[in-house]
């Protein structure tokens, strides 16, 4: 029988982690072996991912693991939509663009002239965001990128690392569904979209399901580590897919928030929800494990705090704990913002961008870090209530609790505010949800776990969950009314 130790690489936009998992009957033990920074690399006014540095960090994580134990397999999950291109010799054609780069500006609206918005949604069921893979490809074709002329294979971010480490070119299902190039009804790449792009569908790879084998670790790398026959497994390679697989829920009457740089809020369903109402509300249908779908919305998350913290570093460096403690003492409801306003996507100075929003909507300006951070957390919680109300419109299943997973589960202020704003109990944890879901799907691939239900039972047995009950709901409901007014305020920079 193979070892029951598994290594998960969970790569986020700000950092990467190598987490070792040891499965013992109905209990999972995890240990962080290595953590490294990640970030967008500015090159000639564009933002890229330093793919080779990340590969080096993954190899370092493997080496650290090799000093500690032997593993049955490892797997990689990353953020969504971004990709790299290979030439006919298998050489990568430059560093992949980062999704916050401005090169896709206008691409979505231009593509709607080729295929109407309604038709695209009917084909894919994916939320319209300017950085979706579909619009990234269109922008490259529009701009006559020389890279597109040479490209023979498109590999999404986890696919690239799998290719570098095994030589295999495959795309995992959950990631394929995020691209807005996949048709969930036909269960394959959508010809009509590739025809409109003027791009050959031969660029795309075979789609494999989470829990299947990608290949074996390259012999030379394995030899250096002193390993033999280490398998590389396709888990839910989109990090939200792995995170939602980790939700320690029972039954069906719950919503999730995968909370980090982004907040992904939604429900798990057996089938996608693709109809006029879901289109109007701009919900996305992303693939999950065991044939499930995640019907959700992308909401700007703790990126707002992260970027404020970066702006303040010139004067003083705050830890996240310091900021949250300060915010706890600040006054409530000082300002209201739409966290998803396009001006917050990647501003040079986030505090100034927030103040700009407040000026344009006729509000008093936040001044202190405490006011900014408390206001961000309050407004995120209000946005969660908006999305919760919309989920209730598109789904008949009652929702009586919210599970917050990911790094935001450790943010006590945000979790409590979410309970207050929604009027529902919030169950927070685990924090390393994507890595744990990654490990559990590797266990599933090796036959140690038999089902998603069993996976979640093991997770409940293994990790503490903190429950936040709603407080001050009347006060929060009144403030929500003010938030809604700001949310529906139309303004432009010309105002």
FENVEN-V642557 format. One record per residue. N is the residue number from 1. RES is the residue in one small letter. NEAR is the number of other C-alpha atoms within 10 Angstrom. D_FIRST is the distance of its C-alpha to the first C-alpha in whole Angstrom. Layout:
n:N res:RES near:NEAR d_first:D_FIRST
n:N res:RES near:NEAR d_first:D_FIRST
This chain:
n:1 res:x near:5 d_first:0
n:2 res:x near:9 d_first:4
n:3 res:x near:13 d_first:7
n:4 res:x near:18 d_first:9
n:5 res:x near:22 d_first:12
n:6 res:x near:26 d_first:14
n:7 res:x near:30 d_first:17
n:8 res:x near:28 d_first:20
n:9 res:x near:26 d_first:24
n:10 res:x near:28 d_first:26
n:11 res:x near:27 d_first:30
n:12 res:x near:19 d_first:33
n:13 res:x near:19 d_first:36
n:14 res:x near:14 d_first:37
n:15 res:x near:12 d_first:34
n:16 res:x near:22 d_first:30
n:17 res:x near:21 d_first:27
n:18 res:x near:27 d_first:24
n:19 res:x near:24 d_first:22
n:20 res:x near:24 d_first:19
n:21 res:x near:25 d_first:17
n:22 res:x near:19 d_first:15
n:23 res:x near:19 d_first:13
n:24 res:x near:12 d_first:14
n:25 res:x near:10 d_first:14
n:26 res:x near:15 d_first:17
n:27 res:x near:14 d_first:18
n:28 res:x near:20 d_first:18
n:29 res:x near:14 d_first:19
n:30 res:x near:20 d_first:21
n:31 res:x near:11 d_first:23
n:32 res:x near:14 d_first:25
n:33 res:x near:15 d_first:25
n:34 res:x near:18 d_first:27
n:35 res:x near:17 d_first:30
n:36 res:x near:14 d_first:33
n:37 res:x near:13 d_first:36
n:38 res:x near:17 d_first:36
n:39 res:x near:15 d_first:40
n:40 res:x near:17 d_first:42
n:41 res:x near:15 d_first:43
n:42 res:x near:14 d_first:47
n:43 res:x near:9 d_first:48
n:44 res:x near:6 d_first:52
n:45 res:x near:10 d_first:52
n:46 res:x near:14 d_first:49
n:47 res:x near:20 d_first:45
n:48 res:x near:20 d_first:42
n:49 res:x near:23 d_first:39
n:50 res:x near:18 d_first:38
n:51 res:x near:17 d_first:35
n:52 res:x near:12 d_first:35
n:53 res:x near:11 d_first:35
n:54 res:x near:17 d_first:32
n:55 res:x near:15 d_first:30
n:56 res:x near:11 d_first:31
n:57 res:x near:20 d_first:30
n:58 res:x near:24 d_first:26
n:59 res:x near:15 d_first:26
n:60 res:x near:14 d_first:27
n:61 res:x near:22 d_first:25
n:62 res:x near:22 d_first:22
n:63 res:x near:16 d_first:24
n:64 res:x near:15 d_first:24
n:65 res:x near:20 d_first:20
n:66 res:x near:16 d_first:19
n:67 res:x near:10 d_first:22
n:68 res:x near:10 d_first:20
n:69 res:x near:11 d_first:16
n:70 res:x near:18 d_first:13
n:71 res:x near:23 d_first:12
n:72 res:x near:20 d_first:10
n:73 res:x near:25 d_first:13
n:74 res:x near:26 d_first:17
n:75 res:x near:27 d_first:19
n:76 res:x near:28 d_first:23
n:77 res:x near:30 d_first:26
n:78 res:x near:25 d_first:29
n:79 res:x near:20 d_first:33
n:80 res:x near:26 d_first:34
n:81 res:x near:21 d_first:37
n:82 res:x near:23 d_first:37
n:83 res:x near:22 d_first:36
n:84 res:x near:20 d_first:37
n:85 res:x near:22 d_first:38
n:86 res:x near:20 d_first:37
n:87 res:x near:16 d_first:40
n:88 res:x near:10 d_first:40
n:89 res:x near:8 d_first:38
n:90 res:x near:15 d_first:35
n:91 res:x near:12 d_first:37
n:92 res:x near:20 d_first:38
n:93 res:x near:15 d_first:41
n:94 res:x near:14 d_first:42
n:95 res:x near:17 d_first:40
n:96 res:x near:18 d_first:39
n:97 res:x near:21 d_first:42
n:98 res:x near:23 d_first:41
n:99 res:x near:23 d_first:42
n:100 res:x near:15 d_first:45
n:101 res:x near:18 d_first:47
n:102 res:x near:16 d_first:50
n:103 res:x near:20 d_first:50
n:104 res:x near:21 d_first:49
n:105 res:x near:14 d_first:52
n:106 res:x near:12 d_first:54
n:107 res:x near:19 d_first:51
n:108 res:x near:20 d_first:50
n:109 res:x near:13 d_first:54
n:110 res:x near:14 d_first:55
n:111 res:x near:20 d_first:52
n:112 res:x near:13 d_first:53
n:113 res:x near:9 d_first:56
n:114 res:x near:12 d_first:54
n:115 res:x near:14 d_first:52
n:116 res:x near:11 d_first:53
n:117 res:x near:15 d_first:51
n:118 res:x near:14 d_first:51
n:119 res:x near:11 d_first:50
n:120 res:x near:21 d_first:47
n:121 res:x near:23 d_first:46
n:122 res:x near:16 d_first:46
n:123 res:x near:19 d_first:44
n:124 res:x near:26 d_first:41
n:125 res:x near:29 d_first:41
n:126 res:x near:30 d_first:41
n:127 res:x near:24 d_first:43
n:128 res:x near:19 d_first:46
n:129 res:x near:13 d_first:45
n:130 res:x near:19 d_first:47
n:131 res:x near:24 d_first:44
n:132 res:x near:21 d_first:42
n:133 res:x near:22 d_first:40
n:134 res:x near:22 d_first:43
n:135 res:x near:26 d_first:46
n:136 res:x near:25 d_first:44
n:137 res:x near:20 d_first:44
n:138 res:x near:21 d_first:48
n:139 res:x near:22 d_first:49
n:140 res:x near:17 d_first:48
n:141 res:x near:17 d_first:50
n:142 res:x near:14 d_first:53
n:143 res:x near:11 d_first:53
n:144 res:x near:11 d_first:53
n:145 res:x near:12 d_first:50
n:146 res:x near:11 d_first:50
n:147 res:x near:16 d_first:46
n:148 res:x near:18 d_first:46
n:149 res:x near:11 d_first:48
n:150 res:x near:13 d_first:45
n:151 res:x near:19 d_first:42
n:152 res:x near:18 d_first:40
n:153 res:x near:21 d_first:36
n:154 res:x near:23 d_first:36
n:155 res:x near:22 d_first:33
n:156 res:x near:29 d_first:33
n:157 res:x near:26 d_first:32
n:158 res:x near:28 d_first:28
n:159 res:x near:26 d_first:28
n:160 res:x near:24 d_first:30
n:161 res:x near:22 d_first:27
n:162 res:x near:25 d_first:25
n:163 res:x near:19 d_first:27
n:164 res:x near:17 d_first:28
n:165 res:x near:21 d_first:24
n:166 res:x near:18 d_first:23
n:167 res:x near:16 d_first:26
n:168 res:x near:17 d_first:25
n:169 res:x near:21 d_first:28
n:170 res:x near:22 d_first:27
n:171 res:x near:25 d_first:28
n:172 res:x near:26 d_first:26
n:173 res:x near:27 d_first:28
n:174 res:x near:30 d_first:29
n:175 res:x near:30 d_first:30
n:176 res:x near:28 d_first:32
n:177 res:x near:27 d_first:34
n:178 res:x near:24 d_first:35
n:179 res:x near:23 d_first:37
n:180 res:x near:27 d_first:40
n:181 res:x near:25 d_first:39
n:182 res:x near:24 d_first:37
n:183 res:x near:21 d_first:38
n:184 res:x near:23 d_first:36
n:185 res:x near:14 d_first:38
n:186 res:x near:10 d_first:38
n:187 res:x near:11 d_first:34
n:188 res:x near:15 d_first:35
n:189 res:x near:22 d_first:37
n:190 res:x near:19 d_first:41
n:191 res:x near:15 d_first:43
n:192 res:x near:14 d_first:46
n:193 res:x near:22 d_first:45
n:194 res:x near:18 d_first:45
n:195 res:x near:12 d_first:48
n:196 res:x near:12 d_first:50
n:197 res:x near:21 d_first:48
n:198 res:x near:12 d_first:49
n:199 res:x near:16 d_first:45
n:200 res:x near:12 d_first:43
n:201 res:x near:18 d_first:40
n:202 res:x near:11 d_first:39
n:203 res:x near:14 d_first:38
n:204 res:x near:18 d_first:35
n:205 res:x near:18 d_first:32
n:206 res:x near:13 d_first:29
n:207 res:x near:17 d_first:28
n:208 res:x near:17 d_first:25
n:209 res:x near:19 d_first:23
n:210 res:x near:28 d_first:21
n:211 res:x near:22 d_first:18
n:212 res:x near:17 d_first:18
n:213 res:x near:18 d_first:17
n:214 res:x near:24 d_first:20
n:215 res:x near:20 d_first:19
n:216 res:x near:20 d_first:17
n:217 res:x near:24 d_first:19
n:218 res:x near:19 d_first:22
n:219 res:x near:15 d_first:22
n:220 res:x near:11 d_first:25
n:221 res:x near:16 d_first:24
n:222 res:x near:18 d_first:20
n:223 res:x near:11 d_first:22
n:224 res:x near:10 d_first:24
n:225 res:x near:17 d_first:21
n:226 res:x near:12 d_first:20
n:227 res:x near:15 d_first:16
n:228 res:x near:16 d_first:15
n:229 res:x near:14 d_first:13
n:230 res:x near:17 d_first:14
n:231 res:x near:20 d_first:14
n:232 res:x near:23 d_first:17
n:233 res:x near:28 d_first:17
n:234 res:x near:30 d_first:20
n:235 res:x near:34 d_first:21
n:236 res:x near:31 d_first:24
n:237 res:x near:34 d_first:25
n:238 res:x near:31 d_first:29
n:239 res:x near:27 d_first:29
n:240 res:x near:31 d_first:30
n:241 res:x near:31 d_first:28
n:242 res:x near:28 d_first:25
n:243 res:x near:27 d_first:28
n:244 res:x near:28 d_first:29
n:245 res:x near:28 d_first:25
n:246 res:x near:30 d_first:25
n:247 res:x near:29 d_first:28
n:248 res:x near:25 d_first:28
n:249 res:x near:21 d_first:30
n:250 res:x near:11 d_first:31
n:251 res:x near:6 d_first:33
n:252 res:x near:13 d_first:35
n:253 res:x near:14 d_first:38
n:254 res:x near:18 d_first:37
n:255 res:x near:23 d_first:37
n:256 res:x near:26 d_first:35
n:257 res:x near:29 d_first:37
n:258 res:x near:29 d_first:34
n:259 res:x near:27 d_first:37
n:260 res:x near:21 d_first:37
n:261 res:x near:20 d_first:39
n:262 res:x near:19 d_first:39
n:263 res:x near:25 d_first:39
n:264 res:x near:24 d_first:38
n:265 res:x near:24 d_first:39
n:266 res:x near:26 d_first:38
n:267 res:x near:24 d_first:36
n:268 res:x near:22 d_first:33
n:269 res:x near:18 d_first:34
n:270 res:x near:13 d_first:33
n:271 res:x near:15 d_first:36
n:272 res:x near:20 d_first:38
n:273 res:x near:19 d_first:41
n:274 res:x near:21 d_first:43
n:275 res:x near:14 d_first:47
n:276 res:x near:13 d_first:50
n:277 res:x near:13 d_first:50
n:278 res:x near:22 d_first:46
n:279 res:x near:19 d_first:48
n:280 res:x near:10 d_first:51
n:281 res:x near:15 d_first:49
n:282 res:x near:18 d_first:47
n:283 res:x near:28 d_first:43
n:284 res:x near:27 d_first:40
n:285 res:x near:29 d_first:37
n:286 res:x near:29 d_first:34
n:287 res:x near:30 d_first:31
n:288 res:x near:28 d_first:28
n:289 res:x near:22 d_first:25
n:290 res:x near:13 d_first:24
n:291 res:x near:13 d_first:28
n:292 res:x near:18 d_first:29
n:293 res:x near:23 d_first:32
n:294 res:x near:27 d_first:34
n:295 res:x near:30 d_first:37
n:296 res:x near:25 d_first:39
n:297 res:x near:25 d_first:41
n:298 res:x near:20 d_first:41
n:299 res:x near:20 d_first:43
n:300 res:x near:22 d_first:44
n:301 res:x near:21 d_first:42
n:302 res:x near:23 d_first:42
n:303 res:x near:20 d_first:43
n:304 res:x near:23 d_first:47
n:305 res:x near:21 d_first:46
n:306 res:x near:16 d_first:45
n:307 res:x near:17 d_first:47
n:308 res:x near:20 d_first:50
n:309 res:x near:21 d_first:48
n:310 res:x near:15 d_first:49
n:311 res:x near:17 d_first:52
n:312 res:x near:15 d_first:53
n:313 res:x near:10 d_first:51
n:314 res:x near:8 d_first:55
n:315 res:x near:7 d_first:56
n:316 res:x near:10 d_first:54
n:317 res:x near:12 d_first:50
n:318 res:x near:14 d_first:49
n:319 res:x near:10 d_first:45
n:320 res:x near:14 d_first:44
n:321 res:x near:10 d_first:44
n:322 res:x near:12 d_first:48
n:323 res:x near:18 d_first:49
n:324 res:x near:21 d_first:47
n:325 res:x near:16 d_first:49
n:326 res:x near:16 d_first:52
n:327 res:x near:22 d_first:52
n:328 res:x near:16 d_first:51
n:329 res:x near:11 d_first:55
n:330 res:x near:18 d_first:56
n:331 res:x near:11 d_first:58
n:332 res:x near:14 d_first:57
n:333 res:x near:17 d_first:57
n:334 res:x near:15 d_first:59
n:335 res:x near:25 d_first:59
n:336 res:x near:26 d_first:57
n:337 res:x near:23 d_first:55
n:338 res:x near:22 d_first:53
n:339 res:x near:23 d_first:49
n:340 res:x near:15 d_first:49
n:341 res:x near:13 d_first:52
n:342 res:x near:10 d_first:52
n:343 res:x near:13 d_first:54
n:344 res:x near:20 d_first:51
n:345 res:x near:16 d_first:48
n:346 res:x near:15 d_first:49
n:347 res:x near:13 d_first:52
n:348 res:x near:11 d_first:53
n:349 res:x near:14 d_first:54
n:350 res:x near:23 d_first:53
n:351 res:x near:26 d_first:55
n:352 res:x near:16 d_first:58
n:353 res:x near:17 d_first:56
n:354 res:x near:25 d_first:56
n:355 res:x near:19 d_first:60
n:356 res:x near:16 d_first:61
n:357 res:x near:24 d_first:59
n:358 res:x near:18 d_first:61
n:359 res:x near:12 d_first:64
n:360 res:x near:15 d_first:64
n:361 res:x near:19 d_first:63
n:362 res:x near:11 d_first:66
n:363 res:x near:16 d_first:64
n:364 res:x near:12 d_first:65
n:365 res:x near:18 d_first:62
n:366 res:x near:19 d_first:60
n:367 res:x near:11 d_first:60
n:368 res:x near:12 d_first:58
n:369 res:x near:20 d_first:54
n:370 res:x near:20 d_first:54
n:371 res:x near:22 d_first:56
n:372 res:x near:24 d_first:54
n:373 res:x near:27 d_first:50
n:374 res:x near:29 d_first:52
n:375 res:x near:22 d_first:53
n:376 res:x near:25 d_first:50
n:377 res:x near:25 d_first:48
n:378 res:x near:29 d_first:50
n:379 res:x near:24 d_first:51
n:380 res:x near:27 d_first:47
n:381 res:x near:22 d_first:47
n:382 res:x near:28 d_first:50
n:383 res:x near:25 d_first:48
n:384 res:x near:23 d_first:45
n:385 res:x near:20 d_first:48
n:386 res:x near:15 d_first:49
n:387 res:x near:21 d_first:46
n:388 res:x near:21 d_first:45
n:389 res:x near:12 d_first:48
n:390 res:x near:18 d_first:48
n:391 res:x near:24 d_first:44
n:392 res:x near:12 d_first:46
n:393 res:x near:13 d_first:48
n:394 res:x near:17 d_first:46
n:395 res:x near:14 d_first:43
n:396 res:x near:8 d_first:45
n:397 res:x near:14 d_first:42
n:398 res:x near:12 d_first:43
n:399 res:x near:16 d_first:42
n:400 res:x near:13 d_first:42
n:401 res:x near:19 d_first:40
n:402 res:x near:27 d_first:38
n:403 res:x near:25 d_first:35
n:404 res:x near:31 d_first:35
n:405 res:x near:30 d_first:32
n:406 res:x near:26 d_first:32
n:407 res:x near:19 d_first:34
n:408 res:x near:25 d_first:37
n:409 res:x near:26 d_first:36
n:410 res:x near:17 d_first:37
n:411 res:x near:18 d_first:40
n:412 res:x near:16 d_first:42
n:413 res:x near:17 d_first:45
n:414 res:x near:23 d_first:44
n:415 res:x near:28 d_first:42
n:416 res:x near:21 d_first:45
n:417 res:x near:26 d_first:47
n:418 res:x near:28 d_first:45
n:419 res:x near:25 d_first:45
n:420 res:x near:26 d_first:49
n:421 res:x near:29 d_first:49
n:422 res:x near:25 d_first:47
n:423 res:x near:20 d_first:48
n:424 res:x near:19 d_first:44
n:425 res:x near:20 d_first:42
n:426 res:x near:29 d_first:40
n:427 res:x near:24 d_first:36
n:428 res:x near:28 d_first:35
n:429 res:x near:25 d_first:32
n:430 res:x near:28 d_first:29
n:431 res:x near:23 d_first:31
n:432 res:x near:20 d_first:28
n:433 res:x near:29 d_first:27
n:434 res:x near:34 d_first:26
n:435 res:x near:31 d_first:23
n:436 res:x near:27 d_first:22
n:437 res:x near:29 d_first:22
n:438 res:x near:36 d_first:21
n:439 res:x near:32 d_first:18
n:440 res:x near:31 d_first:17
n:441 res:x near:31 d_first:17
n:442 res:x near:33 d_first:15
n:443 res:x near:25 d_first:13
n:444 res:x near:20 d_first:14
n:445 res:x near:19 d_first:13
n:446 res:x near:20 d_first:9
n:447 res:x near:11 d_first:10
n:448 res:x near:18 d_first:10
n:449 res:x near:19 d_first:14
n:450 res:x near:13 d_first:16
n:451 res:x near:14 d_first:19
n:452 res:x near:16 d_first:22
n:453 res:x near:14 d_first:23
n:454 res:x near:14 d_first:20
n:455 res:x near:23 d_first:20
n:456 res:x near:19 d_first:23
n:457 res:x near:18 d_first:23
n:458 res:x near:21 d_first:20
n:459 res:x near:24 d_first:23
n:460 res:x near:21 d_first:26
n:461 res:x near:12 d_first:24
n:462 res:x near:16 d_first:23
n:463 res:x near:16 d_first:26
n:464 res:x near:14 d_first:30
n:465 res:x near:18 d_first:32
n:466 res:x near:17 d_first:36
n:467 res:x near:16 d_first:39
n:468 res:x near:19 d_first:42
n:469 res:x near:17 d_first:45
n:470 res:x near:19 d_first:48
n:471 res:x near:16 d_first:51
n:472 res:x near:12 d_first:54
n:473 res:x near:16 d_first:54
n:474 res:x near:12 d_first:57
n:475 res:x near:11 d_first:58
n:476 res:x near:21 d_first:55
n:477 res:x near:16 d_first:56
n:478 res:x near:11 d_first:59
n:479 res:x near:17 d_first:58
n:480 res:x near:23 d_first:56
n:481 res:x near:12 d_first:59
n:482 res:x near:14 d_first:60
n:483 res:x near:21 d_first:57
n:484 res:x near:16 d_first:57
n:485 res:x near:11 d_first:61
n:486 res:x near:19 d_first:59
n:487 res:x near:17 d_first:57
n:488 res:x near:9 d_first:59
n:489 res:x near:11 d_first:62
n:490 res:x near:9 d_first:62
n:491 res:x near:10 d_first:63
n:492 res:x near:8 d_first:63
n:493 res:x near:7 d_first:64
n:494 res:x near:5 d_first:67
n:495 res:x near:6 d_first:68
